[in-house]
């Protein structure tokens, strides 16, 4: 799905959701979330060039592929949790959206621990 299709799906889903909101708020929320999910999945399926480029960059720089993997995972977590939090906000669940964002931040810190360990080891070796 190209960007024009993404925009088209977004406009149709949002106009339909707005039109139905007065008569059926639940259906309106489902349509908005379904439209967002279609867009998110279409973008997700087109992400392989990004992953390939990150792998090429880490390989050419002589960096461990684990670091590229950390970057890809954290980017995925950010995108997924942002989408989820936005869906929660669309349905009026601000508190739940905040918890999703907090979970994402903590998960990113946990995934990044090997990177922090490497930076700390490098800094320690430079100081000695």
Biotite code that builds the C-alpha atoms (Angstrom):
import biotite.structure as struc

atoms = struc.array([
    struc.Atom([0.000, 0.000, 0.000], chain_id="A", res_id=1, res_name="UNK", atom_name="CA", element="C"),
    struc.Atom([1.560, 3.294, -1.062], chain_id="A", res_id=2, res_name="UNK", atom_name="CA", element="C"),
    struc.Atom([1.182, 6.591, 0.791], chain_id="A", res_id=3, res_name="UNK", atom_name="CA", element="C"),
    struc.Atom([-1.846, 7.641, -1.272], chain_id="A", res_id=4, res_name="UNK", atom_name="CA", element="C"),
    struc.Atom([-3.643, 4.452, -0.277], chain_id="A", res_id=5, res_name="UNK", atom_name="CA", element="C"),
    struc.Atom([-2.675, 4.985, 3.352], chain_id="A", res_id=6, res_name="UNK", atom_name="CA", element="C"),
    struc.Atom([-4.102, 8.497, 3.243], chain_id="A", res_id=7, res_name="UNK", atom_name="CA", element="C"),
    struc.Atom([-7.238, 7.265, 1.482], chain_id="A", res_id=8, res_name="UNK", atom_name="CA", element="C"),
    struc.Atom([-7.866, 4.578, 4.092], chain_id="A", res_id=9, res_name="UNK", atom_name="CA", element="C"),
    struc.Atom([-7.305, 7.121, 6.863], chain_id="A", res_id=10, res_name="UNK", atom_name="CA", element="C"),
    struc.Atom([-9.740, 9.627, 5.371], chain_id="A", res_id=11, res_name="UNK", atom_name="CA", element="C"),
    struc.Atom([-12.457, 7.041, 4.675], chain_id="A", res_id=12, res_name="UNK", atom_name="CA", element="C"),
    struc.Atom([-12.109, 5.468, 8.120], chain_id="A", res_id=13, res_name="UNK", atom_name="CA", element="C"),
    struc.Atom([-12.141, 8.812, 9.914], chain_id="A", res_id=14, res_name="UNK", atom_name="CA", element="C"),
    struc.Atom([-15.122, 10.189, 7.969], chain_id="A", res_id=15, res_name="UNK", atom_name="CA", element="C"),
    struc.Atom([-17.053, 6.962, 8.532], chain_id="A", res_id=16, res_name="UNK", atom_name="CA", element="C"),
    struc.Atom([-16.177, 6.976, 12.227], chain_id="A", res_id=17, res_name="UNK", atom_name="CA", element="C"),
    struc.Atom([-17.263, 10.605, 12.611], chain_id="A", res_id=18, res_name="UNK", atom_name="CA", element="C"),
    struc.Atom([-20.528, 9.955, 10.732], chain_id="A", res_id=19, res_name="UNK", atom_name="CA", element="C"),
    struc.Atom([-21.380, 6.978, 12.935], chain_id="A", res_id=20, res_name="UNK", atom_name="CA", element="C"),
    struc.Atom([-20.235, 8.462, 16.239], chain_id="A", res_id=21, res_name="UNK", atom_name="CA", element="C"),
    struc.Atom([-23.607, 10.074, 17.001], chain_id="A", res_id=22, res_name="UNK", atom_name="CA", element="C"),
    struc.Atom([-25.578, 6.859, 16.341], chain_id="A", res_id=23, res_name="UNK", atom_name="CA", element="C"),
    struc.Atom([-23.164, 4.172, 17.514], chain_id="A", res_id=24, res_name="UNK", atom_name="CA", element="C"),
    struc.Atom([-20.016, 5.282, 19.367], chain_id="A", res_id=25, res_name="UNK", atom_name="CA", element="C"),
    struc.Atom([-18.838, 1.678, 19.735], chain_id="A", res_id=26, res_name="UNK", atom_name="CA", element="C"),
    struc.Atom([-18.995, 1.024, 15.995], chain_id="A", res_id=27, res_name="UNK", atom_name="CA", element="C"),
    struc.Atom([-17.297, 4.336, 15.358], chain_id="A", res_id=28, res_name="UNK", atom_name="CA", element="C"),
    struc.Atom([-14.379, 3.349, 17.611], chain_id="A", res_id=29, res_name="UNK", atom_name="CA", element="C"),
    struc.Atom([-14.091, -0.067, 15.965], chain_id="A", res_id=30, res_name="UNK", atom_name="CA", element="C"),
    struc.Atom([-13.993, 1.494, 12.481], chain_id="A", res_id=31, res_name="UNK", atom_name="CA", element="C"),
    struc.Atom([-11.321, 3.992, 13.540], chain_id="A", res_id=32, res_name="UNK", atom_name="CA", element="C"),
    struc.Atom([-9.188, 1.268, 15.133], chain_id="A", res_id=33, res_name="UNK", atom_name="CA", element="C"),
    struc.Atom([-9.669, -1.069, 12.145], chain_id="A", res_id=34, res_name="UNK", atom_name="CA", element="C"),
    struc.Atom([-8.598, 1.693, 9.742], chain_id="A", res_id=35, res_name="UNK", atom_name="CA", element="C"),
    struc.Atom([-5.550, 2.388, 11.880], chain_id="A", res_id=36, res_name="UNK", atom_name="CA", element="C"),
    struc.Atom([-4.716, -1.313, 12.029], chain_id="A", res_id=37, res_name="UNK", atom_name="CA", element="C"),
    struc.Atom([-4.908, -1.592, 8.241], chain_id="A", res_id=38, res_name="UNK", atom_name="CA", element="C"),
    struc.Atom([-2.514, 1.327, 7.878], chain_id="A", res_id=39, res_name="UNK", atom_name="CA", element="C"),
    struc.Atom([-0.170, 0.015, 10.580], chain_id="A", res_id=40, res_name="UNK", atom_name="CA", element="C"),
    struc.Atom([-0.025, -3.450, 9.002], chain_id="A", res_id=41, res_name="UNK", atom_name="CA", element="C"),
    struc.Atom([0.566, -2.071, 5.518], chain_id="A", res_id=42, res_name="UNK", atom_name="CA", element="C"),
    struc.Atom([3.477, -0.018, 6.795], chain_id="A", res_id=43, res_name="UNK", atom_name="CA", element="C"),
    struc.Atom([4.773, -2.983, 8.786], chain_id="A", res_id=44, res_name="UNK", atom_name="CA", element="C"),
    struc.Atom([4.884, -5.174, 5.690], chain_id="A", res_id=45, res_name="UNK", atom_name="CA", element="C"),
    struc.Atom([6.947, -2.550, 3.855], chain_id="A", res_id=46, res_name="UNK", atom_name="CA", element="C"),
    struc.Atom([9.599, -2.224, 6.560], chain_id="A", res_id=47, res_name="UNK", atom_name="CA", element="C"),
    struc.Atom([12.030, -4.878, 5.276], chain_id="A", res_id=48, res_name="UNK", atom_name="CA", element="C"),
    struc.Atom([14.191, -2.335, 3.355], chain_id="A", res_id=49, res_name="UNK", atom_name="CA", element="C"),
    struc.Atom([14.703, -0.469, 6.642], chain_id="A", res_id=50, res_name="UNK", atom_name="CA", element="C"),
    struc.Atom([15.807, -3.656, 8.381], chain_id="A", res_id=51, res_name="UNK", atom_name="CA", element="C"),
    struc.Atom([18.136, -4.549, 5.509], chain_id="A", res_id=52, res_name="UNK", atom_name="CA", element="C"),
    struc.Atom([19.695, -1.073, 5.543], chain_id="A", res_id=53, res_name="UNK", atom_name="CA", element="C"),
    struc.Atom([20.300, -1.204, 9.316], chain_id="A", res_id=54, res_name="UNK", atom_name="CA", element="C"),
    struc.Atom([21.959, -4.610, 8.891], chain_id="A", res_id=55, res_name="UNK", atom_name="CA", element="C"),
    struc.Atom([24.165, -3.262, 6.070], chain_id="A", res_id=56, res_name="UNK", atom_name="CA", element="C"),
    struc.Atom([25.175, -0.211, 8.108], chain_id="A", res_id=57, res_name="UNK", atom_name="CA", element="C"),
    struc.Atom([26.107, -2.215, 11.195], chain_id="A", res_id=58, res_name="UNK", atom_name="CA", element="C"),
    struc.Atom([27.979, -4.739, 9.073], chain_id="A", res_id=59, res_name="UNK", atom_name="CA", element="C"),
    struc.Atom([29.951, -2.085, 7.165], chain_id="A", res_id=60, res_name="UNK", atom_name="CA", element="C"),
    struc.Atom([30.814, -0.261, 10.391], chain_id="A", res_id=61, res_name="UNK", atom_name="CA", element="C"),
    struc.Atom([32.105, -3.478, 11.956], chain_id="A", res_id=62, res_name="UNK", atom_name="CA", element="C"),
    struc.Atom([29.542, -3.284, 14.733], chain_id="A", res_id=63, res_name="UNK", atom_name="CA", element="C"),
    struc.Atom([27.926, -6.362, 16.213], chain_id="A", res_id=64, res_name="UNK", atom_name="CA", element="C"),
    struc.Atom([24.606, -7.222, 14.612], chain_id="A", res_id=65, res_name="UNK", atom_name="CA", element="C"),
    struc.Atom([23.153, -7.318, 18.129], chain_id="A", res_id=66, res_name="UNK", atom_name="CA", element="C"),
    struc.Atom([23.190, -3.514, 18.201], chain_id="A", res_id=67, res_name="UNK", atom_name="CA", element="C"),
    struc.Atom([21.283, -3.265, 14.944], chain_id="A", res_id=68, res_name="UNK", atom_name="CA", element="C"),
    struc.Atom([18.834, -5.765, 16.348], chain_id="A", res_id=69, res_name="UNK", atom_name="CA", element="C"),
    struc.Atom([18.350, -3.562, 19.420], chain_id="A", res_id=70, res_name="UNK", atom_name="CA", element="C"),
    struc.Atom([17.612, -0.582, 17.158], chain_id="A", res_id=71, res_name="UNK", atom_name="CA", element="C"),
    struc.Atom([15.083, -2.530, 15.107], chain_id="A", res_id=72, res_name="UNK", atom_name="CA", element="C"),
    struc.Atom([13.362, -3.948, 18.194], chain_id="A", res_id=73, res_name="UNK", atom_name="CA", element="C"),
    struc.Atom([13.109, -0.580, 19.920], chain_id="A", res_id=74, res_name="UNK", atom_name="CA", element="C"),
    struc.Atom([11.731, 1.038, 16.764], chain_id="A", res_id=75, res_name="UNK", atom_name="CA", element="C"),
    struc.Atom([9.112, -1.707, 16.529], chain_id="A", res_id=76, res_name="UNK", atom_name="CA", element="C"),
    struc.Atom([8.183, -1.337, 20.193], chain_id="A", res_id=77, res_name="UNK", atom_name="CA", element="C"),
    struc.Atom([7.817, 2.426, 19.776], chain_id="A", res_id=78, res_name="UNK", atom_name="CA", element="C"),
    struc.Atom([5.573, 2.081, 16.733], chain_id="A", res_id=79, res_name="UNK", atom_name="CA", element="C"),
    struc.Atom([3.400, -0.676, 18.182], chain_id="A", res_id=80, res_name="UNK", atom_name="CA", element="C"),
    struc.Atom([2.942, 0.972, 21.553], chain_id="A", res_id=81, res_name="UNK", atom_name="CA", element="C"),
    struc.Atom([2.232, 4.361, 19.989], chain_id="A", res_id=82, res_name="UNK", atom_name="CA", element="C"),
    struc.Atom([-0.465, 2.803, 17.843], chain_id="A", res_id=83, res_name="UNK", atom_name="CA", element="C"),
    struc.Atom([-1.914, 0.974, 20.850], chain_id="A", res_id=84, res_name="UNK", atom_name="CA", element="C"),
    struc.Atom([-1.842, 4.073, 23.052], chain_id="A", res_id=85, res_name="UNK", atom_name="CA", element="C"),
    struc.Atom([-3.525, 6.129, 20.334], chain_id="A", res_id=86, res_name="UNK", atom_name="CA", element="C"),
    struc.Atom([-6.248, 3.492, 20.008], chain_id="A", res_id=87, res_name="UNK", atom_name="CA", element="C"),
    struc.Atom([-6.761, 3.628, 23.772], chain_id="A", res_id=88, res_name="UNK", atom_name="CA", element="C"),
    struc.Atom([-7.028, 7.426, 23.643], chain_id="A", res_id=89, res_name="UNK", atom_name="CA", element="C"),
    struc.Atom([-9.518, 7.205, 20.757], chain_id="A", res_id=90, res_name="UNK", atom_name="CA", element="C"),
    struc.Atom([-11.788, 5.128, 22.971], chain_id="A", res_id=91, res_name="UNK", atom_name="CA", element="C"),
    struc.Atom([-11.393, 7.509, 25.919], chain_id="A", res_id=92, res_name="UNK", atom_name="CA", element="C"),
    struc.Atom([-8.969, 5.393, 27.928], chain_id="A", res_id=93, res_name="UNK", atom_name="CA", element="C"),
    struc.Atom([-6.198, 7.933, 28.658], chain_id="A", res_id=94, res_name="UNK", atom_name="CA", element="C"),
    struc.Atom([-5.059, 6.082, 31.766], chain_id="A", res_id=95, res_name="UNK", atom_name="CA", element="C"),
    struc.Atom([-4.631, 2.833, 29.858], chain_id="A", res_id=96, res_name="UNK", atom_name="CA", element="C"),
    struc.Atom([-2.751, 4.667, 27.098], chain_id="A", res_id=97, res_name="UNK", atom_name="CA", element="C"),
    struc.Atom([-0.325, 6.046, 29.671], chain_id="A", res_id=98, res_name="UNK", atom_name="CA", element="C"),
    struc.Atom([0.290, 2.541, 31.043], chain_id="A", res_id=99, res_name="UNK", atom_name="CA", element="C"),
    struc.Atom([1.038, 1.234, 27.552], chain_id="A", res_id=100, res_name="UNK", atom_name="CA", element="C"),
    struc.Atom([3.563, 4.031, 27.027], chain_id="A", res_id=101, res_name="UNK", atom_name="CA", element="C"),
    struc.Atom([5.175, 3.332, 30.410], chain_id="A", res_id=102, res_name="UNK", atom_name="CA", element="C"),
    struc.Atom([5.431, -0.357, 29.542], chain_id="A", res_id=103, res_name="UNK", atom_name="CA", element="C"),
    struc.Atom([7.069, 0.532, 26.244], chain_id="A", res_id=104, res_name="UNK", atom_name="CA", element="C"),
    struc.Atom([9.649, 2.746, 27.921], chain_id="A", res_id=105, res_name="UNK", atom_name="CA", element="C"),
    struc.Atom([10.557, 0.088, 30.462], chain_id="A", res_id=106, res_name="UNK", atom_name="CA", element="C"),
    struc.Atom([10.765, -2.594, 27.780], chain_id="A", res_id=107, res_name="UNK", atom_name="CA", element="C"),
    struc.Atom([13.081, -0.415, 25.689], chain_id="A", res_id=108, res_name="UNK", atom_name="CA", element="C"),
    struc.Atom([15.354, 0.140, 28.687], chain_id="A", res_id=109, res_name="UNK", atom_name="CA", element="C"),
    struc.Atom([15.487, -3.621, 29.316], chain_id="A", res_id=110, res_name="UNK", atom_name="CA", element="C"),
    struc.Atom([16.248, -4.396, 25.671], chain_id="A", res_id=111, res_name="UNK", atom_name="CA", element="C"),
    struc.Atom([18.960, -1.716, 25.649], chain_id="A", res_id=112, res_name="UNK", atom_name="CA", element="C"),
    struc.Atom([20.825, -3.038, 28.701], chain_id="A", res_id=113, res_name="UNK", atom_name="CA", element="C"),
    struc.Atom([23.485, -4.887, 26.623], chain_id="A", res_id=114, res_name="UNK", atom_name="CA", element="C"),
    struc.Atom([24.212, -1.616, 24.828], chain_id="A", res_id=115, res_name="UNK", atom_name="CA", element="C"),
    struc.Atom([24.572, 0.248, 28.132], chain_id="A", res_id=116, res_name="UNK", atom_name="CA", element="C"),
    struc.Atom([26.888, -2.498, 29.416], chain_id="A", res_id=117, res_name="UNK", atom_name="CA", element="C"),
    struc.Atom([29.102, -2.141, 26.320], chain_id="A", res_id=118, res_name="UNK", atom_name="CA", element="C"),
    struc.Atom([29.247, 1.650, 26.694], chain_id="A", res_id=119, res_name="UNK", atom_name="CA", element="C"),
    struc.Atom([30.121, 1.331, 30.373], chain_id="A", res_id=120, res_name="UNK", atom_name="CA", element="C"),
    struc.Atom([32.837, -1.255, 29.616], chain_id="A", res_id=121, res_name="UNK", atom_name="CA", element="C"),
    struc.Atom([34.306, 1.009, 26.920], chain_id="A", res_id=122, res_name="UNK", atom_name="CA", element="C"),
    struc.Atom([34.281, 4.037, 29.216], chain_id="A", res_id=123, res_name="UNK", atom_name="CA", element="C"),
    struc.Atom([35.904, 2.037, 32.004], chain_id="A", res_id=124, res_name="UNK", atom_name="CA", element="C"),
    struc.Atom([38.644, 0.749, 29.705], chain_id="A", res_id=125, res_name="UNK", atom_name="CA", element="C"),
    struc.Atom([39.351, 4.286, 28.473], chain_id="A", res_id=126, res_name="UNK", atom_name="CA", element="C"),
    struc.Atom([39.692, 5.591, 32.011], chain_id="A", res_id=127, res_name="UNK", atom_name="CA", element="C"),
    struc.Atom([42.251, 2.940, 32.966], chain_id="A", res_id=128, res_name="UNK", atom_name="CA", element="C"),
])
